[in-house]
Amino acid sequence: MAIITISRQIAALGDETASELARQMGYTFINRKMIEADLLKFGITEEKLRKYDERKPGFWASLARDRDEYFDYLRETIYERVKDGNCVCIGRGSYAILSDIPGCYSVRLVAPDPVRLSRLMKEFSWTEKQAMALMQESDQNRMGYHKCFFNIDNDDPSIYDMVLNTASITAEQAAKIVANACENSIDPKASSVGLKLIADRLVAQRIVNHLAFDLKLPIHFLEATTADEEIVLHGVADSPAVIEKAVSIAQSMAAGKKITSGISIVQEYKTYL
């Protein structure tokens, strides 16, 4: 029940390898369009997608509440899509969201700049200058996106299980290499533990999103963590009544789990906003 995440440079055969890998392994391919469609259903507008989706947000955009809404619904979307395992998920920082989940295998696809330029020039019938502009913009946006939302360097090879250079191989060959690595390194028991953890986090994220965006409860920095059969709410509020309401609603959404409040009360919090 493995989950494979694919991070890629532009023109490094990312989508081609991911779809071929899913085909070879008989897995579900979770692509960009599927994730975007889910986010739109949650009410994330096309404008917000253009502002945040694998892009480097501007200074004010990185501080806006819209950013939190995009990121929280993105996590719910990823958890929902991968919760049954046996899937290949590409982009949107999925490898970072799932980085501590047992049974997840993260792959980074790269290629030298001259190879990527050549591929872009051929694909779009562009000049080298046009291809270089797109490549640099894409690299900068993806680096900024990962820094803003995950505080990581997406070019750091140590954060992936595998980094594969696709300069001299086809997408089919790359997929075979990844499939072989996954089949020989992923422990089925670890995968089962991972799926349970994802299920718990999905419930916790649904609670956060319902409280924050549907009900708009005045709890700042609202998050939820999970441990065994307990969900702990975190954040800052200025009223015990708000906290009690949040816990009560969370309990109704998480039958069989213990809901605990770790929300701090700061009476004068609003004066510092």
VMD Tcl script that draws the C-alpha trace (Angstrom):
set ca {
  {0.00 0.00 0.00}
  {2.87 2.36 -0.81}
  {2.62 6.09 -1.50}
  {5.17 7.54 -3.91}
  {5.67 11.28 -4.18}
  {7.39 12.90 -7.14}
  {9.15 16.27 -6.97}
  {10.67 17.52 -10.20}
  {12.46 20.29 -11.99}
  {10.72 21.59 -15.06}
  {11.62 19.52 -18.16}
  {13.05 16.68 -16.05}
  {10.37 14.23 -17.28}
  {8.36 14.60 -14.08}
  {4.80 14.13 -15.31}
  {5.85 11.56 -17.88}
  {7.72 9.46 -15.32}
  {5.00 9.76 -12.67}
  {2.21 8.64 -15.01}
  {4.34 5.80 -16.38}
  {5.30 4.72 -12.85}
  {1.63 4.58 -11.86}
  {0.89 2.51 -14.97}
  {3.71 0.06 -14.33}
  {2.79 -0.45 -10.68}
  {-0.97 -0.39 -11.15}
  {-1.21 2.64 -8.88}
  {-3.49 5.67 -8.99}
  {-1.82 8.74 -10.52}
  {-2.66 11.90 -8.57}
  {-1.82 14.80 -10.85}
  {-1.99 18.56 -10.72}
  {-5.43 18.85 -12.31}
  {-6.96 16.51 -9.73}
  {-5.52 18.49 -6.83}
  {-6.56 21.81 -8.37}
  {-10.11 20.49 -8.89}
  {-10.29 19.50 -5.22}
  {-9.08 22.90 -4.08}
  {-11.64 24.65 -6.26}
  {-14.40 22.52 -4.68}
  {-13.26 23.74 -1.28}
  {-13.76 27.32 -2.44}
  {-10.17 28.20 -3.27}
  {-10.61 30.58 -6.19}
  {-8.71 30.55 -9.47}
  {-7.09 33.80 -8.32}
  {-5.78 32.16 -5.15}
  {-4.46 29.22 -7.13}
  {-2.55 31.59 -9.41}
  {-1.19 33.37 -6.34}
  {-0.02 30.35 -4.35}
  {-0.01 27.12 -6.35}
  {3.68 26.18 -6.76}
  {4.59 29.83 -6.89}
  {6.62 32.14 -4.71}
  {4.06 34.41 -2.96}
  {4.77 38.10 -2.69}
  {5.58 39.51 0.76}
  {2.01 40.50 1.70}
  {0.53 37.39 0.10}
  {2.80 35.24 2.26}
  {1.29 36.84 5.38}
  {-2.36 36.81 4.29}
  {-5.10 34.60 5.74}
  {-5.65 33.39 2.17}
  {-2.29 31.65 2.44}
  {-3.41 29.68 5.49}
  {-6.66 28.73 3.78}
  {-4.85 27.49 0.67}
  {-2.31 25.52 2.71}
  {-4.84 23.96 5.10}
  {-7.10 22.83 2.27}
  {-4.08 21.59 0.32}
  {-3.16 19.32 3.24}
  {-6.72 18.01 3.48}
  {-6.70 17.39 -0.28}
  {-3.41 15.48 -0.18}
  {-4.47 13.37 2.82}
  {-7.81 12.56 1.17}
  {-6.23 11.62 -2.15}
  {-3.52 9.33 -0.73}
  {-5.44 7.79 2.20}
  {-5.94 4.42 0.47}
  {-2.29 4.06 -0.57}
  {-1.05 2.54 -3.84}
  {-0.70 5.92 -5.50}
  {1.79 8.25 -7.16}
  {1.38 11.91 -6.24}
  {3.24 14.63 -8.12}
  {4.06 18.16 -7.00}
  {2.31 20.63 -4.67}
  {4.83 19.80 -1.93}
  {3.20 16.42 -1.33}
  {6.54 14.91 -0.35}
  {6.92 17.56 2.37}
  {3.37 17.11 3.66}
  {3.95 13.35 3.89}
  {7.64 13.45 4.84}
  {7.23 11.74 8.22}
  {4.67 9.17 7.10}
  {5.96 5.56 7.16}
  {5.61 3.80 3.83}
  {5.97 6.96 1.74}
  {8.79 7.04 -0.80}
  {9.89 10.44 -2.11}
  {11.63 10.90 -5.45}
  {13.25 14.00 -6.94}
  {13.72 14.13 -10.73}
  {16.40 16.46 -12.09}
  {18.35 17.08 -15.28}
  {21.23 19.39 -16.28}
  {20.22 22.85 -17.47}
  {21.34 22.29 -21.10}
  {19.15 19.16 -21.30}
  {16.17 20.95 -19.82}
  {16.65 23.90 -22.19}
  {16.79 21.57 -25.17}
  {13.60 19.82 -24.10}
  {11.73 23.10 -23.59}
  {12.90 24.50 -26.92}
  {11.70 21.34 -28.68}
  {8.38 21.15 -26.82}
  {7.36 24.79 -27.42}
  {9.37 25.53 -30.57}
  {11.08 28.31 -28.62}
  {14.38 30.10 -28.79}
  {16.99 29.36 -26.16}
  {16.29 32.74 -24.57}
  {12.58 31.98 -24.21}
  {13.26 28.54 -22.78}
  {15.83 29.94 -20.32}
  {13.33 32.53 -19.07}
  {10.69 29.88 -18.37}
  {13.17 27.53 -16.71}
  {14.53 30.19 -14.39}
  {11.05 31.44 -13.50}
  {9.87 27.90 -12.74}
  {12.91 27.09 -10.60}
  {12.58 30.33 -8.63}
  {8.84 29.90 -8.11}
  {9.16 26.32 -6.88}
  {12.00 27.24 -4.57}
  {9.99 30.15 -3.16}
  {6.88 27.99 -2.78}
  {8.69 25.35 -0.74}
  {10.47 27.95 1.36}
  {7.24 29.81 2.12}
  {5.03 26.84 2.96}
  {7.51 24.26 4.26}
  {10.69 26.21 5.07}
  {12.79 23.75 3.09}
  {15.14 23.90 0.11}
  {13.56 21.70 -2.55}
  {16.98 21.27 -4.18}
  {18.42 19.65 -1.05}
  {18.99 15.99 -2.05}
  {19.03 14.79 1.57}
  {15.27 15.28 2.00}
  {14.37 12.67 -0.64}
  {14.66 8.90 -0.70}
  {15.92 9.06 -4.28}
  {17.25 11.75 -6.62}
  {17.28 10.61 -10.24}
  {18.96 12.38 -13.16}
  {16.82 11.87 -16.27}
  {19.31 13.39 -18.72}
  {20.11 10.16 -20.52}
  {17.12 7.94 -19.74}
  {13.51 7.83 -20.86}
  {10.47 8.25 -18.65}
  {9.81 4.51 -18.96}
  {13.34 3.70 -17.78}
  {13.09 6.19 -14.93}
  {9.79 4.66 -13.83}
  {11.33 1.17 -13.80}
  {14.20 2.39 -11.60}
  {11.82 4.00 -9.10}
  {9.46 1.01 -9.10}
  {12.32 -1.37 -8.38}
  {13.58 0.81 -5.53}
  {10.12 1.05 -3.96}
  {9.40 -2.66 -4.23}
  {12.68 -3.50 -2.51}
  {12.68 -0.87 0.23}
  {9.14 -0.21 1.42}
  {8.00 -2.31 4.37}
  {4.31 -3.35 4.12}
  {3.95 -3.08 7.91}
  {5.30 0.46 7.82}
  {2.84 1.27 5.03}
  {-0.07 0.11 7.19}
  {1.11 2.31 10.05}
  {1.44 5.20 7.62}
  {-2.09 4.83 6.28}
  {-3.46 4.87 9.84}
  {-1.53 8.07 10.54}
  {-2.83 9.68 7.35}
  {-6.41 8.77 8.29}
  {-5.96 10.40 11.70}
  {-4.42 13.53 10.19}
  {-7.23 13.76 7.66}
  {-9.81 13.85 10.46}
  {-7.75 16.44 12.34}
  {-7.34 18.64 9.25}
  {-11.05 18.46 8.46}
  {-11.76 19.68 11.98}
  {-9.34 22.60 11.62}
  {-10.77 23.62 8.25}
  {-14.36 23.40 9.44}
  {-13.69 25.47 12.56}
  {-11.52 28.04 10.80}
  {-13.15 28.49 7.41}
  {-16.74 27.24 7.63}
  {-17.56 28.46 11.13}
  {-14.87 31.15 11.28}
  {-14.31 30.67 15.01}
  {-11.97 33.37 16.37}
  {-9.03 31.07 17.07}
  {-5.77 32.31 15.62}
  {-3.05 29.97 14.31}
  {-5.42 27.01 14.65}
  {-3.73 23.63 14.16}
  {-4.40 20.05 15.26}
  {-1.96 17.28 16.08}
  {-2.67 13.58 16.49}
  {-1.27 10.91 18.78}
  {-2.75 7.43 19.13}
  {-6.49 8.07 19.48}
  {-6.19 11.69 20.63}
  {-6.49 14.94 18.67}
  {-5.06 18.06 20.28}
  {-6.20 21.51 19.14}
  {-3.64 24.32 19.22}
  {-3.96 28.06 18.71}
  {-4.73 31.34 20.45}
  {-8.18 32.58 21.54}
  {-9.47 35.25 23.89}
  {-12.48 33.39 25.27}
  {-12.92 30.09 27.12}
  {-16.37 29.83 25.53}
  {-14.83 29.76 22.06}
  {-12.48 26.98 23.13}
  {-15.31 24.95 24.61}
  {-17.30 25.32 21.41}
  {-14.33 24.25 19.30}
  {-13.73 21.15 21.42}
  {-17.42 20.22 21.34}
  {-17.62 20.51 17.56}
  {-14.35 18.63 17.12}
  {-15.65 15.81 19.29}
  {-18.77 15.51 17.13}
  {-16.52 15.17 14.05}
  {-14.17 12.60 15.55}
  {-16.22 9.84 17.12}
  {-14.17 7.49 19.24}
  {-11.25 9.88 19.63}
  {-10.31 12.02 22.58}
  {-10.29 15.76 21.86}
  {-7.95 17.87 23.98}
  {-7.46 21.61 23.96}
  {-3.98 23.04 23.83}
  {-5.40 26.44 22.83}
  {-3.95 29.35 24.77}
  {-6.13 32.14 26.14}
  {-4.78 35.63 25.66}
  {-7.36 38.20 26.76}
  {-5.75 41.16 25.03}
  {-4.66 39.32 21.89}
  {-6.72 41.52 19.55}
  {-4.91 44.66 20.63}
  {-1.68 43.31 19.18}
  {-3.04 42.48 15.72}
}
mol new
graphics top color blue
foreach p $ca { graphics top sphere $p radius 0.5 }
foreach p [lrange $ca 0 end-1] q [lrange $ca 1 end] { graphics top cylinder $p $q radius 0.2 }
display resetview
